[in-house]
């Protein structure tokens, strides 16, 4: 097979830029869906001359050639960690940073970062580079769905590396993800990123609690019809609420009890487990902090077991029963992964 590619490799070492561009385009097409072509080209020295051509396009500010070279490298690295490792060693990441600063092809950059961010050894390097603010900007501003999807997947990969967490948060990943939570096109992927973030021991849970509207948005996903996203939302809320009373109170204020009861009866097996654990957590919190009744005038109540007027106590119980009864009985009448990593 290599004999049919030998001419392409020869052209990549020549001085004629037009012929080089045609060869790169041919490499891009050959490696698009042919895994064997990626293996053969990687094993026979195509990576380095491709990167040299990529670098020359930066100096020439040739956006068309940059994009062609970037996509050829992207195709060459699909499902091939050996080729990705060779690209890292040959200096692809500094070239990508140069492309971020000077190119009008964010789609090609996001695609390459997506592939490279799968490598464990690349995650901390990419996470400490200009890639993070670039990928977050793509999430916020890009109208290209494929480009946005690549950026989101790349950020997910980066979020699985502990050393990247604080930088992702400080550069605004939570606010970038917030508008996408309730868009069913993105919900599942966005929740996967949230779960990856909050599972890290170094993640500051208060950041999610203090991000306006985020707890409410995640809680509202419990009402979606897709069982897998219900499961993810319940899992995310369970992680956030564990040992966090403030978060528990915020989630309860969103009126999630009926949705959780429904999921505990009708969701996926894991969704049922997550919902039941959340309900138990809320029940334990209620037992730890029973509501206090405050009275005025001659029937003043004392905190911590003081005298409570019988009439006031009776009215309070009746109101509580009516409120909880409506929420629970209507649902029981109708009773009939945490993360998929890339």
C-alpha positions in Angstrom: 0.0 0.0 0.0 2.8 2.4 0.8 4.0 2.4 -2.8 0.8 4.2 -3.8 1.5 6.8 -1.2 5.2 7.2 -1.8 4.7 10.0 -4.4 2.7 12.0 -1.9 5.4 11.8 0.7 8.0 12.9 -1.9 5.9 15.9 -2.9 5.6 17.0 0.8 9.4 17.3 0.8 9.5 19.5 -2.3 9.5 23.3 -2.6 6.5 23.7 -4.8 3.7 24.9 -2.4 0.9 24.4 -4.9 1.8 20.7 -5.4 2.2 20.3 -1.6 -1.3 21.7 -1.0 -2.7 19.2 -3.6 -0.9 16.4 -1.9 -2.2 17.4 1.6 -5.7 17.5 0.2 -5.3 14.0 -1.2 -3.9 12.8 2.2 -6.9 14.4 3.9 -9.3 12.5 1.6 -7.5 9.2 1.8 -7.4 9.2 5.6 -10.9 10.4 6.1 -12.5 7.0 6.5 -9.6 4.6 5.9 -8.0 3.3 9.1 -5.4 1.3 7.3 -4.3 4.4 5.4 -3.8 6.2 8.8 -1.7 3.3 10.1 0.5 3.1 7.0 1.1 6.8 6.7 1.8 7.2 10.4 4.3 4.3 10.3 6.1 5.7 7.2 6.9 9.2 8.2 4.0 11.4 7.0 3.4 13.2 10.3 6.5 15.3 10.4 6.4 16.7 6.8 2.7 17.4 7.3 3.5 19.4 10.4 6.2 21.3 8.5 3.7 22.2 5.8 1.2 23.2 8.5 3.9 25.5 10.0 4.7 27.1 6.7 1.0 27.9 6.2 1.1 29.9 9.4 4.0 32.0 8.2 2.2 32.6 4.9 -1.1 33.4 6.6 -2.7 31.1 4.1 -6.1 30.2 5.8 -7.2 27.7 3.1 -3.9 25.8 3.3 -4.0 26.0 7.2 -7.4 24.4 7.3 -6.5 21.7 4.8 -3.4 20.8 6.7 -5.2 20.8 10.1 -7.9 18.5 8.8 -5.4 16.1 7.2 -3.7 15.9 10.6 -7.1 15.5 12.3 -8.0 12.6 10.0 -4.6 11.0 10.4 -5.1 11.0 14.2 -8.6 9.6 14.4 -8.6 6.4 16.5 -4.8 6.3 16.3 -3.0 7.2 19.5 0.4 6.5 18.0 -0.1 9.2 15.4 -1.4 11.6 18.0 1.7 11.0 20.2 4.0 11.7 17.2 2.1 14.9 16.5 2.6 16.0 20.2 6.3 15.2 20.0 6.7 17.1 16.7 5.2 20.2 18.2 1.5 20.4 17.0 0.2 22.3 20.1 2.3 25.5 19.6 1.1 25.5 16.0 -2.5 25.2 17.1 -2.0 28.2 19.5 -0.6 30.2 16.6 -3.6 29.2 14.5 -6.0 30.4 17.3 -4.4 33.8 17.3 -4.2 34.3 13.5 -6.7 32.1 11.7 -10.3 32.3 10.7 -10.8 28.5 10.9 -12.0 27.7 14.4 -13.7 24.5 13.3 -10.4 22.9 12.2 -8.7 23.9 15.5 -11.5 22.6 17.6 -11.5 19.3 15.7 -7.8 18.8 16.3 -8.1 19.7 20.0 -10.9 17.2 20.3 -8.7 14.3 19.0 -5.6 15.3 20.9 -7.4 15.9 24.2 -8.2 12.1 24.3 -4.6 11.4 25.2 -3.9 11.4 28.9 -0.5 13.0 28.5 -1.9 15.8 26.4 -4.7 16.8 28.8 -2.6 18.8 31.3 -0.6 20.5 28.5 -3.7 21.5 26.5 -5.5 22.5 29.8 -2.7 25.0 30.6 -2.6 26.5 27.1 -4.7 29.0 25.2 -6.9 26.1 24.1 -9.2 26.5 27.1 -10.3 30.1 26.6 -10.6 29.3 22.9 -12.9 26.3 23.4 -15.0 28.2 25.8 -15.4 31.1 23.3 -16.5 28.6 20.7 -19.2 27.3 23.1 -20.4 30.8 23.7 -20.2 32.3 20.2 -20.1 29.7 17.4 -23.2 29.2 15.3 -21.6 26.1 13.8 -23.1 23.1 15.5 -20.2 20.7 14.5 -17.6 23.1 15.8 -19.5 23.7 19.0 -19.9 19.9 19.5 -16.2 19.4 19.0 -15.3 22.1 21.5 -17.8 20.6 24.1 -16.3 17.1 23.7 -12.8 18.5 24.0 -13.7 20.3 27.2 -15.2 17.1 28.5 -11.9 15.3 28.0 -10.0 18.2 29.7 -12.4 18.1 32.6 -11.3 14.5 33.5 -7.8 15.8 34.4 -7.6 17.1 38.0 -5.0 19.8 37.2 -7.3 21.4 34.7 -10.3 21.9 37.0 -9.5 25.2 38.6 -8.5 26.8 35.3 -11.7 25.6 33.6 -13.8 27.1 36.4 -11.8 30.4 36.6 -12.1 30.9 32.8 -15.9 30.7 32.9 -16.9 27.2 31.8 -19.9 27.2 34.1 -21.4 30.3 32.5 -20.6 29.0 29.0 -22.4 25.8 29.7 -25.5 27.3 31.4 -27.4 28.4 28.3 -27.0 24.9 26.8 -28.4 22.9 29.8 -32.0 23.1 28.7 -31.4 22.7 25.0 -32.0 19.1 24.3 -29.4 19.2 21.5 -26.7 19.7 24.1 -28.2 18.6 27.5 -26.7 15.1 27.7 -23.2 16.3 26.7 -23.4 19.3 29.0 -24.5 17.2 32.0 -21.6 14.8 31.3 -19.2 17.8 31.6 -20.9 19.0 34.8 -20.6 15.5 36.4 -17.0 15.2 35.4 -16.3 18.5 37.0 -18.1 17.9 40.3 -16.7 14.4 40.7 -13.2 15.9 41.0 -12.3 16.3 44.7 -10.8 19.7 44.0 -13.9 21.1 42.4 -15.4 24.0 44.4 -19.0 23.0 44.6 -20.0 26.5 45.8 -19.1 27.7 42.3 -22.1 25.9 40.9 -24.4 26.9 43.8 -23.4 30.6 43.3 -23.8 30.5 39.5 -27.1 32.2 39.1 -29.8 29.9 37.5 -27.6 26.8 37.2 -29.1 24.7 40.0 -32.6 25.6 38.6 -31.6 24.6 35.1 -30.1 21.2 36.2 -33.2 20.6 38.3 -35.6 21.3 35.4 -33.9 18.5 33.4 -35.6 16.1 35.8 -38.8 16.9 34.0 -37.4 15.9 30.5 -38.9 12.9 28.8 -35.5 11.3 27.9 -34.7 8.9 30.7 -30.9 9.1 30.2 -30.8 12.9 30.8 -33.1 12.5 33.8 -30.5 10.0 35.2 -27.7 12.4 34.5 -29.4 15.3 36.2 -30.3 13.2 39.2 -26.7 12.0 39.5 -25.3 15.5 39.2 -27.7 16.8 41.9 -26.8 13.9 44.2 -23.1 14.7 43.9 -23.7 18.4 44.5 -26.1 17.9 47.4 -24.0 15.4 49.3 -22.6 17.1 52.4 -23.9 20.5 51.1 -26.9 21.8 53.0 -27.1 25.0 51.0 -27.4 23.1 47.8 -30.0 20.8 49.3 -32.2 23.8 50.2 -31.7 25.3 46.7 -32.7 22.1 45.0 -35.7 21.6 47.2 -36.9 25.2 46.4 -37.1 24.1 42.8 -39.9 21.7 43.6 -38.1 18.5 42.5 -39.8 16.0 44.8 -42.6 15.0 42.4 -40.1 14.6 39.5 -37.8 12.5 41.7 -40.7 10.3 42.8 -41.6 9.7 39.2 -38.1 8.8 38.2 -37.7 6.5 41.2 -40.6 4.5 39.8 -40.2 4.8 36.0 -36.6 5.9 35.2 -33.6 3.8 34.1 -32.2 1.5 36.7 -29.5 3.9 37.6 -31.9 6.8 37.4 -34.1 5.1 40.0 -31.1 4.6 42.3 -30.1 8.3 42.0 -33.6 9.6 42.6 -34.1 7.3 45.6 -30.8 8.4 47.1 -31.7 12.1 46.6 -35.1 11.5 48.2 -33.4 9.8 51.2 -30.9 12.7 51.4 -33.7 15.2 51.5 -35.6 13.2 54.1 -32.5 13.0 56.4 -32.0 16.7 56.0 -35.6 17.4 57.0 -35.2 15.2 60.2 -32.0 17.0 61.1 -33.6 20.5 60.7 -37.3 20.3 61.6 -39.3 23.4 60.7 -39.7 25.9 63.6 -43.0 27.7 64.1 -42.8 31.3 65.1 -45.8 32.9 66.9 -46.5 36.3 68.1 -48.6 37.9 70.9 -49.7 35.9 73.9 -49.2 32.6 72.2 -45.4 33.1 71.7 -43.5 29.9 70.9 -40.1 29.0 72.1 -37.4 27.6 69.9 -36.1 24.1 70.8 -39.1 22.5 72.3 -41.0 25.3 74.0 -44.8 25.6 74.4 -46.8 25.8 71.1 -50.4 26.7 71.1 -52.5 23.7 70.2 -54.6 25.6 67.6 -51.4 26.9 65.8 -49.9 23.4 65.8 -53.0 21.9 64.4 -53.3 24.4 61.6 -49.6 24.0 60.7 -49.9 20.2 60.5 -53.1 20.4 58.3 -51.4 22.8 55.8 -48.4 20.6 55.6 -50.4 17.5 55.0 -52.5 19.1 52.3 -49.4 20.4 50.5 -47.4 17.1 50.6 -50.5 15.0 49.9 -51.2 16.8 46.6 -47.6 16.3 45.5 -47.2 12.7 46.4 -50.7 11.2 45.7 -51.0 12.6 42.2 -47.8 10.8 41.3 -48.5 7.5 43.0 -51.9 7.3 41.2 -49.9 7.3 37.9 -47.3 4.8 39.0 -47.3 2.1 36.5 -23.7 5.7 33.2 -23.3 7.9 35.2 -21.2 9.4 32.2 -20.5 7.9 28.8 -17.0 8.9 28.3 -15.7 9.6 24.8 
